Amino acid sequence: MDSTTLEVDGSVMEGGGQILRVSAALSCITGTAIKISKIRAGRTTPGLRPQHLCGLQLLRDICAGSLDGAAIGSTEITLNPGKITSGDHLADPQTAGSVGLLLQASLPCALFTDASTQLCLKGGTNAEMAPQIDYTVKVFKPTLEKFGVHFDCDVKMRGYYPKGGGEVVVTVNPIKQLSPVTMTERGTITKIYGRAFVAGVLPYKLAKDMSTAAVRTIRREIKDLYISIPSLQEKDQACGNGNGIIIIAESSTGCVFAGSSLGKKGVYADKVGIEAAEMLLRNLRHNGCVDEFLQDQLIIFMALASGTSRIRCGPVTLHTQTAIHVAEQLTQVPHHVAKQLTQVPHHVAEQLTQVPHHVAEQLTQVPHRVAEQLTRVPHHVAEQLTRVPHHVAEQLTRVPHHVAEQLTRVPHHVAEQLTRVPHHVAQQLTRVPHHVAEQLTRVPHHVAEQLTRVPHHVAEQLTRVPHHVAQQLTRAPHHETGRLWALPVGLDSGLYL
């Protein structure tokens, strides 16, 4: 093997097709020869499957390179890229392999040609474990336009498992340089729409049931927006039988999110609709600017952009971590992670808890001034949080009784009589990190740790805030909050996700 060939372990992290797509695309763009070993080693059927092989062959053709080890079941391949050239390319795995995943691999390369490139991609347009073609058109495409990427996507025929038979023609306009993006403010959700569909011999009623169930589920959390999810029956433009739904949400700042689900044998249509709706709602709750399925797809574009891109997201997925890992190898750029502590915007906190934003901000951030207010709560805050008159709340400092007596000169048995709150419950209400508690109250951290555990039934009674909301607002672990990932590229460019 040539000493300049980069070795990539195909079994690490996500350990599947993600490594193949990102590493092969970056190999073509950077001109770096790569050898990928242990391909899909942890899968029940290790090695290349038809859709993976087809994607690699497509990339080989786009960059006029050579591909060794290209065979079904192969666990090791070597790609030697040549020069990326424009033209018309065909990819057909002869299965229901995802058209969207073929586009993921080939689009970055097709951007760096000298003229327009046309990709004819065949297979499954709506397949499991892959983005539906509707997601590609409605979510992926408009987000990429922020980078300066422009392509047209013409769905000629929809294809479903197990036959496939779908066909999508993608026309890619070349670009000299990708622009960095900044997506850190989601704004408010302004529009929710989608499509529920059936194809082949499946009854139209399935589409109506999916749509109705999805709208009903979303209405439980979002009550002030009109939701349009028409029911469609595909006949002439579909190959095989299938049903599914996709729901899209747009924000005031141009962010786009989606939830989707496909029907399966033995699964009621309403459950399919509910699954898609819950997926969308889950991706709206974290207040990020991209959903969990868009994260990893943007990494390669962020890494190739000419400047620093910043994108706020929710919990970082394993696919995203894998894409960052591969981008680091192929571009030789280090990355670091900058996690944000829980910071719930005031308009969200007000909607969830009916607590004014200045109070919610005190619950979700713990700077010095807020910590002081958590141990000696001002009366207007105490009244809003506990519904206890201020003269009583000022006496109840939410610290162990022997400390409360020192701080407020109120013996615990008096506090119990005035507030009807047992002192052992009062001990549990502070929620102050031990290093803050030690500084402000001189209470050892093992005592302060006792102050941070509030039984949910007590929290609900005292604050009128459901425990699952309280957990999100006051004790959200780092891995469940919005994050900023950093991958600097040289001195004047970088990647933040």
RODO-2510 file (C-alpha; in nm, 4 decimals, decimal comma):
residues 497
     n   res          X          Y          Z
     1     m     0,0000     0,0000     0,0000
     2     d     0,1239     0,3482    -0,0858
     3     s     0,2541     0,5400     0,2156
     4     t     0,0229     0,8304     0,1262
     5     t    -0,2906     0,6152     0,1521
     6     l    -0,4947     0,6967     0,4603
     7     e    -0,6282     0,3998     0,6567
     8     v    -0,9829     0,4248     0,7931
     9     d    -1,1314     0,1784     1,0412
    10     g    -1,4832     0,1051     0,9218
    11     s    -1,5889    -0,0572     1,2493
    12     v    -1,5526     0,2394     1,4854
    13     m    -1,8369     0,4437     1,6368
    14     e    -2,1457     0,4124     1,4126
    15     g    -1,9591     0,1398     1,2262
    16     g    -2,1805     0,1360     0,9178
    17     g    -2,2466     0,3124     0,5909
    18     q    -2,1901     0,6564     0,7442
    19     i    -1,8135     0,5993     0,7536
    20     l    -1,8117     0,4854     0,3917
    21     r    -2,0105     0,7833     0,2626
    22     v    -1,8204     1,0578     0,4441
    23     s    -1,4700     0,9144     0,4028
    24     a    -1,5150     0,8312     0,0327
    25     a    -1,6640     1,1750    -0,0441
    26     l    -1,3823     1,3574     0,1361
    27     s    -1,1284     1,1306    -0,0357
    28     c    -1,2556     1,2457    -0,3764
    29     i    -1,2671     1,6128    -0,2775
    30     t    -0,9266     1,6264    -0,1087
    31     g    -0,7565     1,3890    -0,3533
    32     t    -0,6463     1,1600    -0,0689
    33     a    -0,6300     0,7861    -0,1357
    34     i    -0,8016     0,5845     0,1374
    35     k    -0,8173     0,2239     0,2492
    36     i    -1,1266     0,1361     0,4514
    37     s    -1,1037    -0,1891     0,6467
    38     k    -1,3429    -0,3776     0,8783
    39     i    -1,6385    -0,2450     0,6815
    40     r    -1,9615    -0,2928     0,8784
    41     a    -1,7779    -0,5462     1,0947
    42     g    -2,0347    -0,5340     1,3723
    43     r    -2,3413    -0,5863     1,1535
    44     t    -2,5282    -0,9154     1,1206
    45     t    -2,4249    -0,9161     0,7541
    46     p    -2,0755    -0,7596     0,7543
    47     g    -1,9157    -0,6022     0,4496
    48     l    -2,0577    -0,4115     0,1560
    49     r    -2,4246    -0,4435     0,0676
    50     p    -2,5546    -0,3514    -0,2803
    51     q    -2,6413     0,0062    -0,1844
    52     h    -2,2945     0,0665    -0,0332
    53     l    -2,1173    -0,0792    -0,3345
    54     c    -2,3316     0,1279    -0,5701
    55     g    -2,2493     0,4482    -0,3800
    56     l    -1,8749     0,3785    -0,3905
    57     q    -1,8883     0,3054    -0,7630
    58     l    -2,0764     0,6305    -0,8202
    59     l    -1,8065     0,8272    -0,6378
    60     r    -1,5344     0,6476    -0,8323
    61     d    -1,7000     0,7539    -1,1574
    62     i    -1,7440     1,1164    -1,0474
    63     c    -1,3776     1,1527    -0,9550
    64     a    -1,2433     0,9325    -1,2393
    65     g    -1,0607     0,7190    -0,9838
    66     s    -0,9956     0,3509    -0,9192
    67     l    -1,1707     0,1273    -0,6667
    68     d    -1,0222    -0,2004    -0,5420
    69     g    -1,2084    -0,4637    -0,3402
    70     a    -1,5458    -0,3551    -0,4749
    71     a    -1,7680    -0,6600    -0,4282
    72     i    -2,0747    -0,7568    -0,2276
    73     g    -1,9598    -0,8750     0,1166
    74     s    -1,6154    -0,7177     0,0894
    75     t    -1,4842    -0,5824     0,4203
    76     e    -1,1961    -0,3843     0,2722
    77     i    -1,1759    -0,1383    -0,0172
    78     t    -0,9169     0,1047    -0,1488
    79     l    -1,0164     0,4226    -0,3334
    80     n    -0,7629     0,6176    -0,5374
    81     p    -0,9338     0,9378    -0,6536
    82     g    -0,8603     1,1222    -0,9754
    83     k    -0,9967     1,4540    -1,0960
    84     i    -1,3608     1,5367    -1,0286
    85     t    -1,5397     1,5982    -1,3588
    86     s    -1,8906     1,7019    -1,4545
    87     g    -2,1240     1,4821    -1,6547
    88     d    -2,4203     1,2471    -1,6278
    89     h    -2,3974     0,9596    -1,3819
    90     l    -2,6244     0,6654    -1,3037
    91     a    -2,6476     0,4721    -0,9761
    92     d    -2,8794     0,1716    -0,9490
    93     p    -2,8281    -0,0847    -0,6702
    94     q    -3,1097    -0,3016    -0,8138
    95     t    -3,2678    -0,3049    -0,4664
    96     a    -3,4727    -0,0718    -0,2458
    97     g    -3,1505     0,0864    -0,1204
    98     s    -3,2010     0,4490    -0,0259
    99     v    -3,1824     0,7130    -0,2987
   100     g    -3,1293     0,9729    -0,0256
   101     l    -2,8142     0,8010     0,0989
   102     l    -2,6754     0,7794    -0,2553
   103     l    -2,7243     1,1545    -0,2800
   104     q    -2,5551     1,2104     0,0577
   105     a    -2,2390     1,0452    -0,0721
   106     s    -2,2309     1,1990    -0,4212
   107     l    -2,3601     1,5553    -0,3746
   108     p    -2,0492     1,7022    -0,2025
   109     c    -1,8283     1,5770    -0,4868
   110     a    -2,0633     1,6913    -0,7624
   111     l    -2,0420     2,0477    -0,6272
   112     f    -1,6738     2,0818    -0,7154
   113     t    -1,6932     2,0217    -1,0882
   114     d    -1,6420     2,2652    -1,3732
   115     a    -2,0008     2,2452    -1,4977
   116     s    -2,3476     2,1196    -1,4096
   117     t    -2,3695     1,7511    -1,3135
   118     q    -2,6721     1,5256    -1,3442
   119     l    -2,7200     1,2270    -1,1147
   120     c    -2,9826     0,9636    -1,1966
   121     l    -3,0377     0,7759    -0,8702
   122     k    -3,2531     0,4638    -0,8480
   123     g    -3,3778     0,2504    -0,5604
   124     g    -3,6007     0,3266    -0,2629
   125     t    -3,7272     0,6815    -0,2307
   126     n    -3,8977     0,6121     0,1015
   127     a    -3,6935     0,3516     0,2871
   128     e    -3,6415     0,2546     0,6495
   129     m    -3,3306     0,3778     0,8353
   130     a    -3,2731     0,6513     0,5774
   131     p    -3,4105     0,9976     0,4951
   132     q    -3,7234     0,9930     0,2815
   133     i    -3,6910     1,1801    -0,0461
   134     d    -3,9447     1,4295     0,0914
   135     y    -3,7026     1,5051     0,3744
   136     t    -3,4254     1,5638     0,1236
   137     v    -3,6376     1,8117    -0,0723
   138     k    -3,8102     1,9921     0,2160
   139     v    -3,5445     1,9935     0,4908
   140     f    -3,1977     1,9061     0,3579
   141     k    -3,2151     2,1145     0,0384
   142     p    -3,3252     2,4495     0,1892
   143     t    -3,0675     2,4162     0,4680
   144     l    -2,7863     2,3526     0,2182
   145     e    -2,8881     2,6645     0,0290
   146     k    -2,7589     2,8622     0,3287
   147     f    -2,4109     2,7280     0,2377
   148     g    -2,4596     2,8451    -0,1216
   149     v    -2,5440     2,4954    -0,2495
   150     h    -2,8077     2,4710    -0,5224
   151     f    -2,9490     2,1564    -0,6788
   152     d    -3,2784     2,0459    -0,8329
   153     c    -3,4434     1,7208    -0,7335
   154     d    -3,6979     1,5705    -0,9732
   155     v    -3,8838     1,2669    -0,8367
   156     k    -3,9725     1,0605    -1,1450
   157     m    -4,0945     0,7506    -0,9624
   158     r    -4,1333     0,6538    -0,5984
   159     g    -4,0005     0,3184    -0,4894
   160     y    -4,0765     0,1158    -0,1765
   161     y    -3,9359    -0,1868     0,0003
   162     p    -3,8772    -0,4559    -0,1125
   163     k    -3,9025    -0,3808    -0,4858
   164     g    -3,7358    -0,0409    -0,5019
   165     g    -3,7834     0,0895    -0,8546
   166     g    -3,7813     0,4551    -0,7563
   167     e    -3,6030     0,7130    -0,9691
   168     v    -3,4835     1,0621    -0,8813
   169     v    -3,2902     1,2909    -1,1164
   170     v    -3,0703     1,5446    -0,9379
   171     t    -2,9093     1,8360    -1,1211
   172     v    -2,6212     1,9899    -0,9264
   173     n    -2,4854     2,3362    -0,9953
   174     p    -2,1091     2,3716    -0,9373
   175     i    -1,9702     2,6018    -0,6704
   176     k    -1,6241     2,7432    -0,6155
   177     q    -1,6459     2,7841    -0,2414
   178     l    -1,8940     2,6946     0,0313
   179     s    -2,0080     2,9770     0,2576
   180     p    -2,0091     2,9295     0,6358
   181     v    -2,3429     2,9388     0,8144
   182     t    -2,4606     3,0601     1,1531
   183     m    -2,7750     2,8956     1,2874
   184     t    -2,7934     2,9626     1,6595
   185     e    -3,1385     3,1164     1,7014
   186     r    -3,4357     2,8965     1,6223
   187     g    -3,7049     3,1561     1,6706
   188     t    -4,0688     3,0511     1,6947
   189     i    -4,2407     2,7768     1,4980
   190     t    -4,4556     2,9452     1,2337
   191     k    -4,5731     2,6629     1,0089
   192     i    -4,6449     2,2879     1,0313
   193     y    -4,7416     2,0829     0,7284
   194     g    -4,6729     1,7485     0,5643
   195     r    -4,8116     1,4604     0,3605
   196     a    -4,9582     1,1217     0,4461
   197     f    -4,9502     0,8793     0,1553
   198     v    -5,0412     0,5321     0,0377
   199     a    -4,9191     0,3608    -0,2779
   200     g    -5,0098     0,0515    -0,4742
   201     v    -5,3041    -0,1541    -0,3532
   202     l    -5,3133    -0,0112     0,0001
   203     p    -5,6435     0,1607     0,0934
   204     y    -5,6712     0,5383     0,1042
   205     k    -5,8108     0,5173     0,4590
   206     l    -5,4601     0,4423     0,5895
   207     a    -5,3409     0,7845     0,4781
   208     k    -5,6364     0,9557     0,6480
   209     d    -5,5782     0,7644     0,9724
   210     m    -5,2087     0,8561     0,9789
   211     s    -5,2861     1,2231     0,9188
   212     t    -5,5616     1,2414     1,1813
   213     a    -5,3502     1,0721     1,4489
   214     a    -5,0517     1,2951     1,3743
   215     v    -5,2528     1,6180     1,3959
   216     r    -5,4161     1,5040     1,7205
   217     t    -5,0761     1,4293     1,8768
   218     i    -4,9212     1,7623     1,7766
   219     r    -5,2270     1,9531     1,9007
   220     r    -5,1536     1,8385     2,2560
   221     e    -4,8421     2,0568     2,2630
   222     i    -4,8888     2,3120     1,9849
   223     k    -5,2367     2,4586     1,9899
   224     d    -5,2051     2,7908     1,8084
   225     l    -5,0951     2,6822     1,4584
   226     y    -5,2932     2,5450     1,1683
   227     i    -5,1589     2,2007     1,0752
   228     s    -5,2007     2,0837     0,7162
   229     i    -5,1271     1,7168     0,6440
   230     p    -5,3246     1,6158     0,3337
   231     s    -5,3874     1,2493     0,2579
   232     l    -5,2578     1,1326    -0,0808
   233     q    -5,2913     0,8181    -0,2886
   234     e    -5,0033     0,7515    -0,5289
   235     k    -5,0838     0,5344    -0,8274
   236     d    -4,9013     0,6014    -1,1514
   237     q    -4,5899     0,7509    -0,9889
   238     a    -4,5119     0,4695    -0,7470
   239     c    -4,3558     0,1252    -0,7778
   240     g    -4,4814    -0,1287    -0,5256
   241     n    -4,6928    -0,0906    -0,2139
   242     g    -4,6164     0,1429     0,0710
   243     n    -4,7522     0,3969     0,3143
   244     g    -4,6004     0,6628     0,5333
   245     i    -4,6077     1,0179     0,6581
   246     i    -4,3715     1,3123     0,6917
   247     i    -4,4436     1,6250     0,8981
   248     i    -4,2386     1,9431     0,8556
   249     a    -4,2084     2,2448     1,0837
   250     e    -4,0615     2,5814     0,9846
   251     s    -3,9411     2,8538     1,2201
   252     s    -3,9342     3,2324     1,2015
   253     t    -3,5554     3,2252     1,1431
   254     g    -3,5677     2,9786     0,8531
   255     c    -3,4933     2,6567     1,0440
   256     v    -3,6670     2,3434     0,9169
   257     f    -3,7415     2,0239     1,1100
   258     a    -3,9221     1,6997     1,0323
   259     g    -4,0629     1,3833     1,1789
   260     s    -4,1476     1,0837     0,9622
   261     s    -4,2505     0,7210     0,9742
   262     l    -4,3261     0,4392     0,7315
   263     g    -4,5983     0,1800     0,7596
   264     k    -4,5127    -0,1797     0,8417
   265     k    -4,7077    -0,4998     0,8217
   266     g    -4,9133    -0,5466     1,1354
   267     v    -4,8740    -0,1855     1,2555
   268     y    -5,1892     0,0263     1,2770
   269     a    -5,1884     0,3415     1,0650
   270     d    -5,2600     0,5710     1,3591
   271     k    -4,9457     0,4465     1,5338
   272     v    -4,7438     0,5421     1,2250
   273     g    -4,8870     0,8937     1,2410
   274     i    -4,8244     0,9229     1,6148
   275     e    -4,4634     0,8079     1,5750
   276     a    -4,3934     1,0773     1,3155
   277     a    -4,5608     1,3471     1,5261
   278     e    -4,3704     1,2507     1,8408
   279     m    -4,0450     1,2500     1,6450
   280     l    -4,1113     1,6059     1,5286
   281     l    -4,2093     1,7261     1,8756
   282     r    -3,8982     1,5679     2,0275
   283     n    -3,6822     1,7643     1,7860
   284     l    -3,8633     2,0885     1,8626
   285     r    -3,8320     2,0598     2,2401
   286     h    -3,4517     2,0929     2,2509
   287     n    -3,4748     2,4391     2,0892
   288     g    -3,1932     2,3636     1,8450
   289     c    -3,1829     2,4823     1,4849
   290     v    -3,1572     2,1385     1,3198
   291     d    -3,3174     1,8046     1,3944
   292     e    -3,1359     1,4866     1,4884
   293     f    -3,1312     1,3592     1,1280
   294     l    -2,9828     1,6722     0,9728
   295     q    -2,6871     1,7031     1,2111
   296     d    -2,4586     1,4438     1,0549
   297     q    -2,5508     1,5390     0,6985
   298     l    -2,4206     1,8933     0,7530
   299     i    -2,0805     1,8038     0,9005
   300     i    -1,9029     1,7591     0,5658
   301     f    -2,0357     2,0926     0,4361
   302     m    -1,9374     2,2715     0,7558
   303     a    -1,5882     2,1220     0,7365
   304     l    -1,5478     2,2317     0,3729
   305     a    -1,6876     2,5836     0,4176
   306     s    -1,4418     2,8719     0,3907
   307     g    -1,5102     3,0102     0,7387
   308     t    -1,6523     2,9164     1,0758
   309     s    -1,9997     2,7654     1,0817
   310     r    -2,2068     2,7617     1,3983
   311     i    -2,5166     2,5492     1,4360
   312     r    -2,7086     2,4951     1,7576
   313     c    -2,8473     2,1462     1,7935
   314     g    -2,9958     1,9076     2,0458
   315     p    -2,8288     1,5894     2,1729
   316     v    -2,5471     1,5017     1,9337
   317     t    -2,6129     1,1690     1,7627
   318     l    -2,3660     0,8867     1,7097
   319     h    -2,3887     0,9468     1,3347
   320     t    -2,2812     1,3077     1,3912
   321     q    -1,9924     1,2051     1,6132
   322     t    -1,8850     0,9570     1,3453
   323     a    -1,8991     1,2225     1,0724
   324     i    -1,6839     1,4553     1,2849
   325     h    -1,4365     1,1731     1,3528
   326     v    -1,3994     1,0960     0,9812
   327     a    -1,3774     1,4650     0,8847
   328     e    -1,0982     1,5046     1,1374
   329     q    -0,9051     1,2175     0,9800
   330     l    -0,9490     1,3250     0,6196
   331     t    -0,8908     1,6977     0,6740
   332     q    -0,6422     1,6627     0,9602
   333     v    -0,8203     1,9174     1,1747
   334     p    -0,8628     1,8734     1,5505
   335     h    -1,1978     1,9319     1,7133
   336     h    -1,3130     2,0127     2,0615
   337     v    -1,6514     2,0114     2,2261
   338     a    -1,8038     2,3118     2,4013
   339     k    -2,1118     2,2100     2,5939
   340     q    -2,3698     2,4656     2,6973
   341     l    -2,5350     2,4425     3,0358
   342     t    -2,9107     2,4313     3,0435
   343     q    -3,0361     2,7665     2,9258
   344     v    -3,4060     2,7700     2,8519
   345     p    -3,5196     3,0823     2,6602
   346     h    -3,7729     3,2805     2,8616
   347     h    -4,0518     3,2491     2,6048
   348     v    -4,0199     2,8684     2,6193
   349     a    -4,0100     2,8621     2,9978
   350     e    -4,3191     3,0814     3,0164
   351     q    -4,5079     2,8528     2,7812
   352     l    -4,4098     2,5385     2,9701
   353     t    -4,4576     2,6540     3,3273
   354     q    -4,6519     2,9809     3,3210
   355     v    -4,3629     3,1232     3,5276
   356     p    -4,2363     3,4705     3,4236
   357     h    -3,9072     3,4550     3,2355
   358     h    -3,6960     3,6242     3,5035
   359     v    -3,7949     3,3419     3,7381
   360     a    -3,7375     3,0691     3,4797
   361     e    -3,3936     3,2088     3,4036
   362     q    -3,3071     3,1816     3,7709
   363     l    -3,4046     2,8150     3,7638
   364     t    -3,1984     2,7234     3,4595
   365     q    -2,8757     2,9164     3,5141
   366     v    -2,6686     2,9338     3,8278
   367     p    -2,4472     3,2438     3,8223
   368     h    -2,3506     3,3930     4,1594
   369     r    -2,6405     3,6347     4,1774
   370     v    -2,8923     3,3602     4,1043
   371     a    -2,7389     3,1238     4,3588
   372     e    -2,7919     3,3913     4,6202
   373     q    -3,1555     3,4106     4,5265
   374     l    -3,1923     3,0342     4,5496
   375     t    -3,0750     3,0316     4,9106
   376     r    -3,2518     3,3490     5,0196
   377     v    -3,5433     3,3747     4,7821
   378     p    -3,6872     3,7286     4,7330
   379     h    -4,0552     3,7449     4,8226
   380     h    -4,1868     3,8102     4,4712
   381     v    -4,0016     3,5015     4,3460
   382     a    -4,1045     3,2876     4,6410
   383     e    -4,4673     3,3797     4,5922
   384     q    -4,4571     3,2789     4,2267
   385     l    -4,2691     2,9546     4,2879
   386     t    -4,4435     2,8248     4,6006
   387     r    -4,7635     3,0251     4,6343
   388     v    -4,6446     3,1081     4,9890
   389     p    -4,6823     3,4676     5,1216
   390     h    -4,3528     3,6572     5,1134
   391     h    -4,3166     3,6985     5,4895
   392     v    -4,3291     3,3191     5,5192
   393     a    -4,1112     3,2512     5,2159
   394     e    -3,8425     3,4834     5,3473
   395     q    -3,8328     3,2803     5,6653
   396     l    -3,8021     2,9521     5,4759
   397     t    -3,4559     2,9565     5,3194
   398     r    -3,4566     2,6013     5,1869
   399     v    -3,1472     2,4908     5,3771
   400     p    -3,1038     2,2323     5,6576
   401     h    -3,2826     2,3453     5,9720
   402     h    -2,9669     2,4148     6,1727
   403     v    -2,8392     2,6348     5,8875
   404     a    -3,1803     2,7952     5,8392
   405     e    -3,1849     2,8902     6,2023
   406     q    -2,8456     3,0586     6,1642
   407     l    -2,9414     3,2396     5,8443
   408     t    -3,2931     3,3463     5,9329
   409     r    -3,3115     3,2942     6,3074
   410     v    -3,6274     3,0905     6,2510
   411     p    -3,6257     2,7495     6,4297
   412     h    -3,7403     2,4676     6,2064
   413     h    -4,0455     2,3854     6,4177
   414     v    -4,1609     2,7460     6,3682
   415     a    -4,1027     2,7276     5,9946
   416     e    -4,3091     2,4113     5,9852
   417     q    -4,5966     2,5811     6,1660
   418     l    -4,5864     2,8881     5,9429
   419     t    -4,5555     2,7122     5,6093
   420     r    -4,6866     2,3634     5,6773
   421     v    -4,3744     2,2327     5,5074
   422     p    -4,1789     1,9708     5,7115
   423     h    -3,8164     2,0735     5,7620
   424     h    -3,6848     1,7563     5,5950
   425     v    -3,8741     1,8643     5,2817
   426     a    -3,7396     2,2181     5,3098
   427     q    -3,3911     2,0687     5,3189
   428     q    -3,4493     1,9266     4,9739
   429     l    -3,5534     2,2430     4,7942
   430     t    -3,2368     2,4395     4,7260
   431     r    -3,0980     2,2675     4,4176
   432     v    -2,7659     2,4474     4,4587
   433     p    -2,4467     2,2769     4,3233
   434     h    -2,2133     2,1848     4,6103
   435     h    -1,9377     2,4313     4,5225
   436     v    -2,1944     2,7137     4,5146
   437     a    -2,3650     2,5987     4,8327
   438     e    -2,0366     2,5763     5,0188
   439     q    -1,9417     2,9307     4,9210
   440     l    -2,2776     3,0899     4,9928
   441     t    -2,4018     2,8973     5,2957
   442     r    -2,0903     2,7349     5,4362
   443     v    -2,2693     2,4024     5,4036
   444     p    -2,0450     2,0990     5,3218
   445     h    -2,1071     1,9561     4,9759
   446     h    -2,2444     1,6260     5,1098
   447     v    -2,5188     1,8310     5,2747
   448     a    -2,5697     2,0416     4,9637
   449     e    -2,6109     1,7253     4,7591
   450     q    -2,9105     1,6436     4,9743
   451     l    -3,0546     1,9797     4,8822
   452     t    -3,0668     1,9003     4,5119
   453     r    -3,2998     1,6045     4,5209
   454     v    -3,6632     1,7064     4,5185
   455     p    -3,9220     1,4259     4,4932
   456     h    -4,1403     1,5074     4,1932
   457     h    -4,4658     1,4917     4,3897
   458     v    -4,3272     1,7523     4,6328
   459     a    -4,1980     1,9740     4,3525
   460     e    -4,5338     1,9618     4,1797
   461     q    -4,7196     2,0563     4,4997
   462     l    -4,4916     2,3456     4,5902
   463     t    -4,4241     2,4923     4,2466
   464     r    -4,7209     2,3760     4,0408
   465     v    -4,4684     2,2640     3,7773
   466     p    -4,4938     1,8998     3,6505
   467     h    -4,1838     1,7038     3,7496
   468     h    -4,0815     1,6183     3,3915
   469     v    -4,0822     1,9914     3,3127
   470     a    -3,8966     2,0754     3,6329
   471     q    -3,6313     1,8215     3,5418
   472     q    -3,5898     1,9823     3,2029
   473     l    -3,5684     2,3330     3,3461
   474     t    -3,3579     2,2804     3,6577
   475     r    -3,1618     1,9602     3,6398
   476     a    -3,1112     1,8762     3,2726
   477     p    -2,7880     1,6770     3,2331
   478     h    -2,5367     1,8188     2,9827
   479     h    -2,5881     1,5456     2,7312
   480     e    -2,9573     1,6370     2,7045
   481     t    -2,9080     2,0056     2,6381
   482     g    -2,8220     2,2091     2,3339
   483     r    -2,4517     2,1922     2,2513
   484     l    -2,1856     2,3660     2,0535
   485     w    -1,9371     2,1387     1,8779
   486     a    -1,6159     2,2928     1,7508
   487     l    -1,3947     2,1739     1,4669
   488     p    -1,1534     2,4550     1,3734
   489     v    -1,0262     2,4431     1,0158
   490     g    -0,6918     2,6220     0,9904
   491     l    -0,6581     2,9665     1,1414
   492     d    -0,9572     3,1404     0,9959
   493     s    -1,2195     2,8737     0,9507
   494     g    -1,3913     2,6166     1,1611
   495     l    -1,6919     2,4079     1,2449
   496     y    -1,9207     2,4594     1,5381
   497     l    -2,2197     2,2341     1,5834
***
